[in-house]
Amino acid sequence: MNKWDKIFQNNPKYKPLNELFLSKLLQKIQTEINPSPKTIIDLGCGISETVIQFAQKGFNVTGIDFSHVALEKLQHKIDVCKLKNITLIHADLNDYKIKLEPDIILCNLVYTFIDNKEFFLKNVSDCMKKNSVFILITPVKHKGVKYTVVDKPGIAVGFDETLKKVKSFFSSVNIYHHDYIGFREDYVTFLVKK
């Protein structure tokens, strides 16, 4: 049993994407990038409800995660909702080669846990079509700011280095900052085009 199986065995609580945020994000994608996206991959889907949110909106969804336990629990939720447009894949994002060409690729609160970020970003770029979009949502740390445990700096990545790395693999990067509960927490959504 890997460390993620142990974590998901304890039923951690993860919130789905905020519905208002999701609606605005999809509207932006449909207006500026792809008027009719139909497929999405959720990289590091865990047990979150995000795959269900997108499936209920009519998307064909593929969820990929390294934890068998998370995928089993998520499959149970999918079965309860009687959704047929979701496929789950067990894979390690550090070395899994994405074979699909989805309209949307989502990586929500997982990026910090990926060891081989260059491989990951190149992999995402390689599977994108001309009108695909990559949505990377991650907590970030800023230079010169002192963080405390409450701010959860352990799951955050450096903003400057992440932006530089993302820009080295993609031609267009838009950035949206989100304020969350912590005093200094900053979650960033990178909306990325090939």
PyMOL commands that set and color helices and strands:
alter all, ss='L'
color gray80, all
select helices_A, chain A and resi 3-9+19-32+50-56+68-81+111-113+117-127+149-151+153-155+159-169
alter helices_A, ss='H'
color red, helices_A
select strands_A, chain A and resi 39-43+60-65+86-90+104-108+133-141+157-158+172-179+186-193
alter strands_A, ss='S'
color yellow, strands_A
deselect
rebuild
show_as cartoon
